[in-house]
């Protein structure tokens, strides 16, 4: 180990042969020597952290868990007036079409229904957020139909007196099935739940519930979305089909 002194400063290292004085009294240091000095006097952060007292593992896990609830970003900016306007137009026309068939055709001539509460949530996605992967035709149609079938099955095989279990199993299984089939559509969870907790009129439809009102209603809303969402230049729908 060699000690070098210059202008009252002290440098310690085995790389003294790589230090060469210049005319102005400065010192030229080669890259290997710089690396040696840097890592000697500025140790890596991980090394410093190892020297700290060990934290209780349970406390560390708890802090890590709750720190995830702080969020990591800010809310997105507000949309412009055009987006608000076309979202309103699409939702109005889509729900109007399904509601008109429900109240003025099916209920007056048959016992069938066309309007399902989960269609309101679908309207938010396909008219208000048409670029979302969850709003695409595959997700809209597939998510509703798959969830409806699962909901009906849970009611038939569990049903009374365990409606609480049938409800939970229907929603959870619908989510898993939509994930597995790449048809995740949040309103599908509501469709599965409706199949369990709805009135006897819905229960009497059996698996036909997945066709009418669910499948047919979702198809009508999709047609409206295709027509309305492609009118403004700023919109394009869908992003993908399959």
Secondary structure, DSSP 8 states (H G I E B T S, - for coil): -EEEEETTEEEEES-GGGEEE-TTS-EEE-HHHHHHHHHHHS--HHHHHHTS----HHHHHHHHHHHGGG-SS-------HHHHHHHHHHHHHHHHHHHHHIIIIIHHHSS-----THHHHHHHHHHH-TTSGGGSHHHHHHHHHHHHHHHHHHHHHT-TT-HHHHHHHHHHHHHHHHHHTT---THHHHHHHHHHHS-HHHHTTGGGGGIIIIIHHHHHHHHHHHHHHTTSTT----S---
